[in-house]
Amino acid sequence: MLIKLLEIWKNGPDTHDAGKCFEIKDEQAAEKLIADGIAEKFSPEANGFVKADAVLSQQGMTEDEVKRVVNDILKTSSNFKQNQEESDTGGYDTFGQFAADVKNSTITHTKTGSMVAYLENQKASGMSEGVDSDGGYAVPTEFRNTLMKNVLEASSILGKCHKIPMATNSLEVPIIQETTHQGSVYGGVIVYRVAEAATIASSKVKLGKVRLTLSKIAALSYATNELLEDSPISMEALIGNSFTEALAFQIDEDIMNGTGVGQMLGVLNAPCLVSVAKETSQTADTIVKENIFKMWSRMLSRSHKNAYWFANQDTFPQLADMTIGSGTAVRPMMVNNTILGRPVVLTEHCQTIGDVGDIVLGDFSQYLVGQKAGGSINTATSVHLKFVEDEAAFRFTVRIDGQPWMPSALTPKNSSNTLSSFIVTAARA
């Protein structure tokens, strides 16, 4: 649409004078400027230019010559530049609208005005054109960030972890190499009482490193072209929700059970994990109150305030029926979905009842998660992968790594029972 400014207009860092003409390919943006009284719709006749039929009748010009005159006029107008807020979403209101535009632009080989504006903005910002070698379209930044935000909301574990942005593929995080408080603290620091004028003995902190190396988690989703055509708005909920929940599920699984080989090191396989012995003659596949009390006693005191109980759904009947006290002082162990004042989270990522990890007491603020700086998800879409099936493909990838901050459990000053931020009960088979 052609418009003419009625007043001075500031668009980002640019200022445009009244009377200037613009060609705006996004009609919604043009209509907004007109509705706000900033501009009016521009037509050659209204601004003193002759129409094609008038030229033909009065000057004897051919139709091609008329077209050249009109094109020369149009070339003098300026292209509309998106505001930053619009460029973050590529000028689209929803992810579903973007997906539908990708499908239409690829199938018809004719890009819509919104798609042209988005790709031009990608070039202007110094980014790639937005189309990869396989014909896939990079999803606008704001939608990628929204997907990662939804992953955090869908996750029951990831959101509780300590996150570190990584500019490179690998990062070494310095830690205090602390394994015991018997004789020193903080990996070798000794505090002395010193007489006047006496020499102070030296000590030093023993430092170590936790190395995070990013690995890739990927997901692929398909949508029929009928769905893209008939209901593009619903695609945002359908693809966004299904993907974010699947990604959140896998990340939580790795945080709890990961092997550390090409994936995150899960707490159940970490060297710092403390396992509490089962009770003498304890029945198989049970959880008793003594297990709960001993798990709590083996957690570092500084972690109590951030602790959560993570438990398999199979444990709920026993936890809900568990009581403490006797006689008239009996009360339930689990109150308002908490145990000893800390929340209980039922999750599939814990093992079935009786196995190690059926219930986990964890302070996940002591679990490091490294993610590529920016924290967004690399997302692209294409109609070529499932062309025969008439489906569009949506690819999502995120690079991430994680492991507990503590290199090992800690031996306290006056006990041989080690302490940690992550506690389980041994198998009860």
C-alpha positions in Angstrom: 0.0 0.0 0.0 1.2 3.5 -0.8 0.8 6.1 2.0 1.8 9.8 2.4 2.8 11.2 5.8 0.6 13.9 7.3 3.1 14.8 10.1 6.6 14.1 11.2 7.0 10.4 12.1 9.7 8.8 14.2 10.3 5.2 13.4 13.0 3.8 15.6 16.2 5.8 15.0 14.8 7.3 11.8 12.8 10.6 11.5 10.6 11.2 8.4 9.2 14.6 7.4 5.5 15.2 6.6 4.7 14.8 2.9 7.0 11.9 2.4 5.6 8.9 0.5 6.1 5.2 1.5 5.4 1.9 0.0 4.3 -0.4 2.8 4.1 -4.1 2.0 2.4 -4.9 5.4 -1.2 -3.6 4.9 -1.9 -4.0 8.7 1.0 -1.6 9.5 -0.2 0.8 6.8 -3.8 0.8 8.1 -2.5 1.5 11.6 -0.6 4.6 10.5 -3.7 5.8 8.7 -6.0 5.1 11.7 -3.6 7.0 14.0 -3.8 10.0 11.7 -0.1 9.9 10.9 -0.6 9.2 7.2 -3.1 9.0 4.5 -3.5 6.5 1.6 -1.6 7.8 -1.4 -3.0 7.7 -4.9 -1.4 9.3 -8.1 -4.7 11.1 -9.0 -5.1 12.6 -5.6 -1.6 14.1 -5.6 -1.6 15.6 -9.1 -0.4 12.7 -11.1 -2.4 11.6 -14.2 -4.1 8.2 -14.4 -3.3 5.8 -17.2 -6.4 6.4 -19.2 -5.9 10.1 -19.1 -2.4 9.8 -20.4 -3.5 7.5 -23.2 -6.3 9.9 -24.3 -4.4 13.2 -24.1 -0.8 12.4 -24.9 -1.1 9.3 -27.1 1.2 7.2 -24.8 1.3 3.5 -25.1 0.3 1.3 -22.2 3.9 0.3 -21.6 5.0 3.9 -21.5 2.3 4.6 -18.9 3.6 1.7 -16.8 7.1 3.1 -16.9 5.9 6.5 -15.7 4.0 5.0 -12.8 7.0 2.8 -11.9 9.3 5.8 -11.8 6.9 7.5 -9.4 6.8 4.4 -7.2 10.6 4.1 -7.1 10.8 7.5 -5.5 8.9 6.2 -2.4 10.7 4.7 0.6 10.3 1.2 1.9 8.7 0.8 5.3 11.1 -0.3 8.0 9.8 -2.4 10.9 10.0 -1.3 14.5 12.1 -3.4 16.8 9.1 -4.9 18.4 7.7 -6.0 15.1 11.0 -7.3 13.9 11.3 -9.6 16.9 8.1 -11.4 15.7 8.9 -10.9 12.0 5.8 -8.7 11.7 3.5 -11.7 12.6 1.0 -11.7 15.5 1.3 -15.5 16.1 3.5 -18.4 15.4 0.6 -20.0 13.6 0.4 -17.1 11.1 4.1 -17.4 10.4 3.7 -21.2 9.8 0.9 -20.7 7.4 2.9 -18.0 5.5 5.8 -20.4 5.2 3.6 -23.1 3.7 1.9 -20.7 1.2 5.2 -19.0 0.2 6.9 -22.4 -0.5 4.0 -24.1 -2.3 3.1 -21.2 -4.6 6.7 -20.0 -5.0 5.3 -16.5 -4.3 6.2 -14.9 -1.0 3.5 -12.9 0.7 4.1 -9.2 1.6 4.6 -10.2 5.3 7.2 -12.9 4.3 9.0 -10.5 2.0 9.2 -7.9 4.8 10.4 -10.5 7.3 13.2 -11.8 5.0 14.3 -8.2 4.1 14.5 -7.4 7.8 16.7 -10.5 8.3 19.1 -9.3 5.7 19.1 -5.7 7.0 20.0 -6.9 10.5 23.1 -8.7 9.3 21.5 -12.1 9.8 21.1 -14.8 7.2 18.3 -14.5 4.7 16.1 -16.7 6.8 16.0 -19.5 4.3 18.4 -22.5 4.7 19.8 -24.7 1.9 16.9 -27.1 2.3 14.3 -24.4 2.0 13.6 -24.1 5.7 12.6 -20.8 7.2 14.1 -19.6 10.5 11.4 -18.7 13.0 11.4 -15.1 14.3 13.3 -14.5 17.6 10.3 -13.7 19.8 8.6 -16.9 19.0 11.7 -18.9 19.8 12.1 -17.1 23.1 8.5 -17.8 23.9 9.0 -21.5 23.2 11.9 -21.6 25.7 9.9 -19.7 28.3 7.1 -22.3 27.9 9.7 -25.1 28.4 10.7 -23.6 31.7 7.0 -23.4 32.7 6.3 -27.0 31.6 9.3 -28.3 33.4 9.1 -29.5 37.1 12.9 -29.6 37.5 14.7 -27.4 35.0 13.2 -24.2 36.4 14.7 -24.9 39.8 18.2 -25.3 38.5 21.1 -22.8 38.5 21.4 -21.6 34.9 24.6 -20.4 33.2 24.7 -18.8 29.7 27.5 -20.1 27.6 29.1 -18.1 24.8 31.2 -21.1 23.6 30.6 -24.9 23.3 32.5 -25.6 26.5 32.8 -23.8 29.9 34.7 -24.6 33.1 33.0 -23.4 36.2 35.4 -22.9 39.2 34.3 -24.7 42.4 35.7 -25.2 45.9 37.0 -28.8 46.1 35.4 -29.6 49.4 35.0 -33.2 50.6 35.3 -32.9 54.4 35.0 -30.5 57.3 37.2 -32.7 59.6 40.2 -30.5 60.1 39.5 -27.8 57.6 36.7 -26.1 55.6 36.3 -24.9 52.1 38.8 -27.4 50.8 41.7 -26.5 53.1 41.0 -23.3 55.0 42.0 -23.6 58.6 41.2 -20.9 61.2 43.5 -20.6 64.2 43.5 -18.9 67.5 46.7 -16.9 67.6 48.5 -15.4 70.6 49.7 -11.8 70.5 52.8 -11.4 68.2 52.6 -15.1 67.3 53.1 -16.3 63.7 49.9 -17.2 61.8 50.1 -20.5 59.9 49.0 -20.4 56.3 46.2 -22.4 54.6 44.5 -22.1 51.2 41.3 -22.9 49.4 41.5 -26.0 47.2 39.8 -25.1 43.9 38.5 -27.4 41.2 36.4 -27.1 38.0 33.1 -28.4 36.7 33.2 -28.7 33.0 30.0 -28.1 31.0 30.0 -29.2 27.3 26.9 -28.4 25.3 25.1 -31.3 23.6 22.1 -31.0 21.3 18.6 -32.0 22.0 16.3 -31.9 19.0 12.6 -32.4 18.2 10.7 -32.7 14.9 7.0 -32.0 14.5 4.7 -32.2 11.5 1.4 -30.4 10.7 -0.8 -31.1 7.7 -1.2 -28.3 5.2 -5.0 -28.5 5.7 -4.5 -27.5 9.3 -2.2 -24.7 8.3 -4.7 -23.4 5.7 -7.9 -23.8 7.8 -6.7 -22.8 11.2 -3.3 -21.1 11.3 -4.0 -19.5 14.7 -4.5 -22.8 16.5 -1.1 -23.9 15.2 0.6 -21.8 17.9 -1.0 -23.8 20.7 -0.8 -27.1 18.9 2.9 -27.0 17.9 4.1 -24.8 20.7 2.5 -26.8 23.5 3.4 -30.2 22.1 7.0 -29.3 21.5 7.6 -27.4 24.7 6.2 -30.2 26.8 8.2 -32.8 25.0 11.4 -30.9 25.3 10.7 -30.1 29.0 10.1 -33.8 29.6 13.4 -34.9 28.1 15.4 -32.2 29.9 13.9 -33.2 33.2 14.6 -36.8 32.4 18.3 -36.0 31.8 18.6 -33.9 34.9 17.3 -36.8 37.0 18.7 -39.8 35.1 21.2 -38.7 32.5 24.4 -40.7 32.1 26.7 -37.8 31.5 27.8 -39.3 28.1 26.5 -37.0 25.3 23.9 -35.8 27.7 23.5 -34.1 31.1 24.8 -35.9 34.2 21.7 -36.8 36.2 21.6 -36.6 40.0 20.9 -40.3 40.3 24.3 -41.0 38.6 26.3 -38.2 40.2 29.2 -38.8 42.6 27.7 -36.5 45.1 24.5 -38.5 45.6 24.0 -39.8 49.1 22.1 -43.1 49.5 20.5 -43.9 52.8 20.4 -47.5 53.9 17.0 -49.2 54.2 15.7 -50.2 57.6 16.4 -53.7 59.0 13.8 -56.1 57.8 12.0 -53.4 55.8 9.4 -54.9 53.6 10.1 -54.8 49.8 8.7 -51.9 47.8 7.8 -49.8 50.8 8.7 -46.3 52.1 8.6 -45.9 55.9 8.9 -42.7 58.0 12.4 -43.7 59.1 13.5 -43.4 55.4 12.1 -39.9 55.3 13.7 -38.7 58.5 17.1 -40.2 57.6 17.0 -38.6 54.1 16.3 -35.2 55.7 19.2 -35.7 58.2 21.7 -36.4 55.3 20.9 -33.2 53.4 23.3 -30.2 53.8 21.6 -27.7 56.2 22.1 -24.9 53.7 20.0 -26.8 51.2 17.0 -27.4 53.4 15.4 -24.1 52.5 15.5 -24.9 48.7 14.7 -28.6 49.0 12.0 -30.4 47.1 10.8 -34.0 47.4 10.5 -35.6 44.0 8.6 -38.9 44.0 7.2 -41.4 41.5 3.4 -41.5 41.4 3.6 -45.1 42.7 4.8 -43.8 46.1 1.8 -41.5 46.7 -0.6 -44.1 48.4 2.1 -44.9 51.0 3.2 -41.2 51.5 -0.4 -40.1 51.9 -1.1 -42.9 54.5 2.1 -42.3 56.4 1.8 -40.9 60.0 4.1 -39.8 62.8 3.5 -39.8 66.5 1.4 -42.2 68.5 -1.8 -42.3 70.5 -3.7 -39.0 70.4 -0.7 -37.2 68.9 -0.8 -39.0 65.6 -0.6 -36.7 62.5 0.0 -37.3 58.8 3.5 -37.1 57.4 2.3 -35.3 54.3 0.4 -32.2 54.9 -0.9 -29.9 52.1 1.3 -31.8 49.6 4.5 -31.1 51.7 6.7 -33.3 53.8 8.6 -31.7 56.7 7.5 -28.4 55.3 9.0 -28.9 51.8 6.9 -29.4 48.6 6.3 -32.8 47.1 6.4 -33.1 43.3 5.1 -36.3 41.7 7.0 -37.1 38.5 7.6 -39.9 36.0 11.3 -39.2 36.2 11.6 -40.9 39.5 11.9 -44.7 39.6 9.1 -47.1 40.6 8.6 -47.7 44.3 11.3 -49.9 46.0 14.0 -48.9 43.5 16.8 -46.3 44.1 15.4 -43.0 43.1 11.7 -43.7 43.8 11.8 -40.6 46.1 14.6 -38.0 45.8 15.2 -35.1 48.2 17.0 -32.5 46.1 18.1 -28.9 46.2 18.3 -28.2 42.5 19.7 -24.7 43.0 22.9 -26.8 43.4 22.5 -28.3 39.9 24.3 -26.3 37.1 22.6 -26.0 33.7 24.6 -24.5 30.9 22.8 -23.3 27.8 23.9 -21.4 24.7 23.9 -17.6 25.5 20.6 -16.1 24.6 18.7 -19.0 25.9 16.4 -19.3 22.9 15.6 -22.4 20.8 16.9 -22.7 17.2 13.7 -23.3 15.2 13.0 -23.7 11.5 10.2 -24.9 9.3 10.0 -26.5 5.9 7.4 -28.1 3.6 10.0 -30.2 1.6 10.7 -33.0 4.1 7.2 -34.4 4.0 6.2 -33.1 0.6 4.6 -36.3 -0.6 2.5 -36.5 2.6 1.5 -32.8 2.1 2.8 -31.9 5.6 5.0 -29.1 6.9 7.9 -30.0 9.2 8.9 -27.9 12.3 12.4 -28.5 13.7 13.4 -27.4 17.2 16.9 -27.7 18.7 18.5 -26.6 21.9 22.1 -27.0 23.1 22.4 -27.7 26.8 24.4 -29.5 29.5 24.2 -29.9 33.2 25.6 -31.6 36.3 25.5 -31.1 40.1 27.8 -28.4 41.5 29.2 -30.6 44.2 32.0 -33.0 43.0 31.3 -35.4 45.9 29.4 -35.8 49.2 30.7 -33.9 52.2 32.0 -35.5 55.4 30.8 -33.2 58.3 33.1 -32.2 61.2 31.6 -34.5 63.9 30.0 -37.4 62.0 30.9 -40.1 59.5 27.5 -39.8 57.8 28.2 -37.9 54.5 26.0 -35.0 53.5 24.8 -33.7 50.1 22.2 -31.7 48.3 20.8 -34.8 46.7 19.6 -37.8 48.8 17.9 -41.1 48.0 17.0 -44.3 49.9 18.7 -47.6 48.9 16.8 -50.3 47.0 14.1 -52.1 49.0 13.7 -55.3 46.9 
